[in-house]
Every structure is written in structure tokens, then in C-alpha cells.
Amino acid sequence: MSKLLIVEENRLVASRYSDLFQKEGYGVRVVGDGQEALDCLLQDAPDLVLLDLHLTKVNGLEVLRQIRARTATQALPVIMLTNAFDIEMARAARRAGANRLISKSEANTAAVVELVRSSLGTTPGRTAPSGAESSHPSDPSPVLQLRVQARRLKSLPGAQAVIPTDTIFFNAVIGPTPTAAVAPVVVPAAPAALVAPVAASVMARAPGRIPRPKEVSGGKIDVVAQWRDQFVARANALSSPMRAMVHGFVKDPNPVARLERLKELGGCLHSLSKEAASIGLGKLEQFSRAFEDLLRELASAPEQITPFVQRNVTKTVDFLLAALPHTPLLETRAPAKSRILVVDDDPVACLTICFALGRAQLSATTAESGPAALRILETESFDLIFMDISMPGMDGIEACRRLRAFPHHKKTPVIFVTSRGDLESRTQSVMSGGNEFVSKPFIPMDLTLKALMRLWQAQLAAMQSA
């Protein structure tokens, strides 16, 4: 029997993986932190390690380095669970010798089981031969797509340029594998049976009720749907603690205590994103990770914390708590990709916004002027538009007024991102049909969260009216 060591500090997520692999016929041991994992490796000899990259004590990267530094475990297969927000960490994990990396948002049951099987080269009941190596080829040389697109933005006047920020870009940025034994990032698609839509009646169930397992074809239990139902049933329990953390962050007169509440809120979001990833709620994992990244940035640079930022954090928590019960439906019914248009005559400003969006795996089309944007918008549909105000010729206010004349863009959210902060500009932006106003300079992750919130709001509204 092949033996697995699962290193995951979130007990709920660890329990789910443990149950899953035991049912598949594997021997499983679960540990909750990096140091415990290293101690366990001295006592036991697992055939494979499933290691979370984001551990709070000894992080997964350090655990991986120590595994590779020990003679007895140098060839031990290690699969790392990561996310697309920590590109530098993922790149470092690959250099340190991770055999496989898989995005947490794609780590559904079938994907993880198949990845473990292929890594061991066995069926669950048979141990891999000693010294077996991965059959996956090493990565080709990466293409640094954003740099290429930055040059395109400067060289194509009036033309649109698409900034790719999806999984393909994630693979490219992480870089080539150091040896042939280390495979590229794996992001498998989930089988349709494991992402079956959650029934609308789930939303009406009492918070404390744990629904019965769902069944799919052949009488098999759809464990992902079951976990999502349980998640929905517990969602309301997050409201009071998260609101208390926000209240402390905003109202506590002690600056040190305010930062502690901010860190506590970040820890809550960290756990939320892990659970969301484990049950295939990629959109919620995406949002929680972006929010956690913003709070981490604020904690490391408290001078950025202003009353305006505090209000934004409060609004974001309010939105997240209101949207939580609906996230399973949002996952299964909302479109997988959102189209975003960024309109700015400054290539650097355009690229900055695209980078901010890219941290949440959002891609954008760009236009360098109002007329160029209108030519694109006349024939194409977008889910969100970022618009500068101060542009030569037609300014952003007039461009927004004109795009509202297109039937398919009457309700498309428009966020003005501009160096103008005066009351008149704010008033004009509202009168022209704008939905939000952001002054430069902005905090990138704050802009990312505004984009995600606007997209979610539009998607939820569309599902309610359907």
C-alpha cells in the first residue's frame, strides 16, 4: 500500500484529503505544520508528500528544501499546493525541487487523486519502484508575456492589446524546471460530475443543518457538492467574528491593537481561501486571496492605512459576507472568464492596472484613447471598464457618456481611475454614467478587489433576474 504524508494546517481541508485518499486505498498520515512534517519523515517513510506551500510556522518552501537536503528523502516525490498570487514562491518551489505544483483552486478530488497516481506511477495498492522518476518533460523556455505586451502597448497607437494573466501566463512566469525530474505546473480541468450545479434550495436551508451527500450517475457520491453544501450551511457563522475584527481595526485607539485585528482578519481570509480551494470554489478563493494580500500589504506598510482605506476594508468585508452563501451558484453559473477593458493614454498606467488585475488572474484588453475604446465597445461586449479621465481629444467623461448609448453597455460597470480628485470631476463621472471613482496613486490590490466586487455584483444580479 502506497503511503502518503499530507502537510496541511487547516484541519477541515486536511480531513477531507485524508478521507479521500483512504477511500482510494492509500495509507495516509496527516500533520499540521512544517516542523511536524520534518520530524515525521525521520520516523516514517512515505511514498509521496502532499505539501501546502503556505504554512504559517515553517513554510512549505523551507520544508521542501530540507527534504531535498536529506539523503534519505532527496528522491521523495513532493506535490505542492499553491495559488496564482504567489508567483515568486511558486518559482522558488520549482527551483527547490518540487515534482509537481497544482493550483489550489483546481485541486478538486479527481485532479489531486490523478496527480498522486501519476506521480507514483502506481495504482493505490502498489508502491512505486525505488528511484522512479516523473515522466513529465521539463518546461520549455518561458515567454515573459507581460514584457512583450508592455512593448506592444507603446508601439500600437489606438490598437487594442490583450494582457494575458491566466494559468498559461502563470506557467510562463514561474520559469523553467531546474531538472527533467521536476514537471511543470499542472492545472487539470475538473470532470463535469464533480462540479454539478448546487440546487437553489440549498440557499434556504438552516445554517446548522448538514445536508445529505448528493449522488451522481452510477450511485456515486458527489463529495464536492456535499462539501459545498456544508460550506453554505456554515457561511453565516463567519459574520460575527469578521465584523468584530473589522470594528477593532477601524475603532481601536491603540495602533498596535488595530494592526493585530488586521492580521487576525487576514488569517481568517487565509483559512477561508484554503477551504474554498479545497471544494472547487475558485472565484471565492480568488477573492479571499486578493483580500488577504491587500491586508498583508497594509500590515507591512501601516502608513498606507487612511480613513478611506479603512472604509474600503469595511465595505469589502460587508460585501464578502453578503455574497458568501451564493458562491456555489456563482461558481457553477457565472462565466469562467470576465472581459475587462482598460482605457488610458499612458502606457505605464495601463500596464499598472493590468498588473493589478493579473494578480487575481484577470486579463484585460487595452485602448489608448476614448475613440479607440468606442470602436472596440461598439462591436464587443465587456464585463467591466476602467477609464482614465484626462486624455487628449475625447476625455473619459465623454467616452463614458457615449458608450452608454450602446445597448449592450448600458449597465456595464465603469470605474474611473484618474489623477483628478476634485469634487467637480467626481460629480461629472457620476453624471456621465460612471459607477466608481479611484484616485491615483492607488493601492494595486485595492483596485483588484474593486474589480472582483463589481464583477460579482453583476453576475449575481444576472442570476437573480434569470
PENORWO-V611758 format. One record per helix or strand. SS is the DSSP state (H for helix, E for strand). FROM is the first residue (numbers start at 1). TO is the last residue. If there is no record, write none. Layout:
ss;from;to
SS;FROM;TO
SS;FROM;TO
This chain:
ss;from;to
E;3;7
H;11;23
E;27;31
H;34;43
E;48;52
H;60;69
H;71;73
E;77;82
H;87;96
E;100;103
H;104;106
H;109;120
H;145;155
E;161;163
H;167;174
E;186;186
H;192;195
H;200;204
E;214;215
H;217;219
E;221;222
H;223;251
H;255;278
H;282;300
H;302;304
H;307;333
E;340;343
H;347;358
E;364;367
H;370;379
E;384;387
H;396;403
H;407;409
E;413;418
H;423;431
E;436;439
H;444;465
